[in-house]
Amino acid sequence: MDLISKKNIKALLKKQKIYPLKKLGQNFLIDKNVVKKVIKAAELHSKDIVLEIGPGIGALTQEIAKTAKKVIAVEKDPRMVEILKETLKDFKNVELVNKDILNYSLLTTNYKLIANLPFYITAPVIRKFLESKHPPKEMVLIVQKEVAQRICSKPPKMNILAVSVQFYAKPKIISYVSKKSFWPSPKVDSAIIKIVPQKKYKDVNIDLFFKIVKAGFAHPRKQLANNLTNGLKLNKQEVNDLLLKNDVQPTQRAETLTINNWIQLTKVL
């Protein structure tokens, strides 16, 4: 059965007497080109183990399973799991897990992650896997277009999400995806984004790094010196001096700083 066909998707759901839940961000892919782009971006090989989050009815899962050694498909909705048991019955290399991904602990250490993520769990999922002891080799995600653009931001338009991702990894937008590529159609367009973890900053105190970053972005429109002084309970003159010594003007805003700027401030503050 063609699981990209809107007609077939509706028939499958009707057969099970269920409907897409908006609160779970259930928007099914109905565009073969998007599926092809995701598979191409993932650069799958026959030895790959893939963790797929939110497989839905299994359209993307089937394509992943044709190449990968194993697919671990984690689906929160028990209704969808019943459909997946049917649509994936011919794929012996797929393991179905009926759990919330945020409460799931993956035992595999060498894997790739592929997901069509609802907006409400995008940031928590990315953070969970980038901060994990064994992050994926790469993540290929479908997320809201605006979220993908924020993640890939550069100075002077940085934001706390961009800093959080780019500290751990290199993100890249692969392609934009029209909202018409889904059923039901969401309100906004999406993007395919590839995130490749990198161990660049091993000698940084991570807790302190993010404490400083959060203080810096506490009031994005305010000057950096004021945010750091108030957020970290420091002497303003000392903050000004430290910023100047590290080639950062006290009047700058947090959005103008690079990752390296934040790292340097972590080492001196």
Secondary structure, DSSP 8 states (H G I E B T S, - for coil): --TT-HHHHHHHHHHTT----GGGT--EE--HHHHHHHHHHHT--TT-EEEEE--TTSHHHHHHHTTSSEEEEE-S-HHHHHHHHHHTTT-TTEEEE-S-GGG-----SS-EEEEE--HHHHHHHHHHHHSSSS--S-EEEEEEHHHHHHHT--TTS--HHHHHHHHHEEEEEEEEE-GGGEES--SS-EEEEEEEE----TTS-HHHHHHHHHHHTSSTTS-HHHHHHHHHT--HHHHHHHHHHTT--TT--GGG--HHHHHHHHHH-
